[in-house]
Amino acid sequence: MRNFSWQYFTMTGDVDAYLLYKQITDPNVEDSADEEDSEDESVVQ
């Protein structure tokens, strides 16, 4: 999966593929989009 996401990124330049590659290679990296969503929900409520 790691090689596929890297190859897909190099061929297309898709940022999501790069983020997937980074998440696979370093599992300690948290997805900041999830944190931002939870912060937005707490403000709306």
ZINORBEL-V568170 format. One record per backbone hydrogen bond with DSSP energy under -0.5 kcal/mol. CO is the residue of the C=O (numbers start at 0). NH is the residue of the N-H. Records with the same first field share a line. If there is no record, write none. Layout:
CO->NH, NH
//
This chain:
0->4
1->5
2->6
3->7
4->8
5->9
6->10
7->11
8->12
13->17
14->18
15->19
16->20
17->21
18->22
19->23
20->24
21->25
25->28
29->31
30->33, 34
31->35
32->36
33->37
34->38
35->39
36->40
37->41
38->42
39->43
40->44
//
